[in-house]
Amino acid sequence: MACSLFMDVHVPAAITHQLRRRGVDVLTAQDDGAERTPDADLLEHSTGLGRVMVTQDIRFRALAEDWQRAGRRFAGLVFGHQELTIGRMVKDLELISKCLSPGDVADQVIHLPI
């Protein structure tokens, strides 16, 4: 089963567009009306939706790592540094989405590039 993705506001729209063209199930914070939602609430929301959070915000990554240490459950988070190219982000996110199950990603912080 493929992983569905939830894009933070820090992820360029071009990445979302390319992933959708490749058949990846992507929802953005903007599409969901959650563009001003605090990170902790957004991570909780994406978990409730069963979607892996994708961000380029280092503070968001630190939050997910804090949740890991505390044993707090979440659907997973993929972090890509701001210096990664759009093409590389798209390739890695497509691979994660199509090759990993939600259970493979749950409670994990995945760093790009892979």
VMD Tcl script that draws the C-alpha trace (Angstrom):
set ca {
  {0.00 0.00 0.00}
  {1.37 3.42 -0.97}
  {1.98 6.29 1.43}
  {-0.09 9.43 1.06}
  {1.77 12.70 1.60}
  {0.89 15.95 3.36}
  {3.00 18.94 2.29}
  {3.97 21.65 4.73}
  {3.80 25.26 3.52}
  {7.61 25.30 3.21}
  {7.59 22.80 0.32}
  {7.60 24.46 -3.11}
  {4.40 24.02 -5.13}
  {6.45 22.71 -8.07}
  {7.25 19.58 -6.06}
  {3.57 18.95 -5.35}
  {2.65 19.47 -9.01}
  {5.31 17.05 -10.24}
  {4.33 14.39 -7.70}
  {0.68 14.64 -8.68}
  {1.64 14.25 -12.35}
  {3.41 11.02 -11.33}
  {0.32 9.68 -9.59}
  {1.35 10.35 -5.98}
  {-1.47 11.13 -3.53}
  {-0.53 14.58 -2.18}
  {-2.46 17.04 -0.03}
  {-0.99 20.43 0.87}
  {-1.54 22.43 4.02}
  {-2.87 25.18 1.76}
  {-5.39 22.84 0.08}
  {-6.52 21.71 3.53}
  {-6.89 25.25 4.90}
  {-4.13 24.57 7.42}
  {-1.44 26.96 6.19}
  {-1.36 28.85 9.51}
  {-1.62 25.79 11.75}
  {1.21 25.39 14.31}
  {3.65 22.58 13.53}
  {2.60 20.31 16.42}
  {-1.06 20.59 15.44}
  {-0.19 20.02 11.78}
  {1.79 16.86 12.58}
  {-1.13 15.61 14.65}
  {-3.55 16.51 11.84}
  {-1.51 14.71 9.17}
  {-1.39 11.67 11.43}
  {-5.17 11.74 11.81}
  {-5.44 11.83 8.03}
  {-3.00 8.92 7.72}
  {-0.58 11.05 5.68}
  {3.18 11.34 5.98}
  {4.25 14.93 6.65}
  {6.76 16.45 4.22}
  {8.70 19.56 5.20}
  {11.82 21.58 4.56}
  {11.52 23.35 7.93}
  {14.31 22.29 10.30}
  {12.21 23.24 13.36}
  {9.47 20.88 12.17}
  {12.04 18.11 11.85}
  {13.24 18.81 15.40}
  {9.64 18.59 16.64}
  {9.17 15.15 15.06}
  {12.47 13.98 16.55}
  {11.26 15.17 19.97}
  {8.07 13.15 19.45}
  {10.17 10.10 18.60}
  {12.19 10.41 21.82}
  {8.98 10.87 23.83}
  {7.36 7.82 22.21}
  {4.58 9.96 20.77}
  {2.99 8.38 17.70}
  {2.82 10.10 14.30}
  {2.38 9.00 10.69}
  {5.97 9.84 9.79}
  {7.87 12.85 8.57}
  {10.12 13.36 5.56}
  {12.61 16.20 5.81}
  {14.41 17.62 2.80}
  {17.02 20.34 3.27}
  {16.37 23.65 1.47}
  {19.43 23.07 -0.74}
  {17.99 19.95 -2.40}
  {16.86 20.42 -5.98}
  {13.20 20.12 -6.86}
  {14.01 17.18 -9.14}
  {15.79 15.28 -6.37}
  {12.97 15.93 -3.90}
  {10.40 14.70 -6.43}
  {12.33 11.49 -7.19}
  {12.90 10.64 -3.53}
  {9.34 11.46 -2.46}
  {7.90 9.41 -5.32}
  {10.07 6.47 -4.27}
  {8.99 6.77 -0.63}
  {5.33 7.10 -1.56}
  {5.23 4.18 -3.96}
  {7.61 1.75 -2.26}
  {6.92 2.13 1.45}
  {3.76 1.32 3.34}
  {2.33 3.62 6.02}
  {3.60 1.14 8.61}
  {7.14 1.43 7.26}
  {7.13 5.20 7.77}
  {5.10 5.50 10.99}
  {7.01 7.22 13.81}
  {10.04 7.70 11.54}
  {11.90 10.83 10.43}
  {13.34 10.25 6.97}
  {16.06 12.61 5.77}
  {16.44 13.41 2.10}
  {18.29 12.70 -0.06}
  {17.93 8.94 0.34}
}
mol new
graphics top color blue
foreach p $ca { graphics top sphere $p radius 0.5 }
foreach p [lrange $ca 0 end-1] q [lrange $ca 1 end] { graphics top cylinder $p $q radius 0.2 }
display resetview
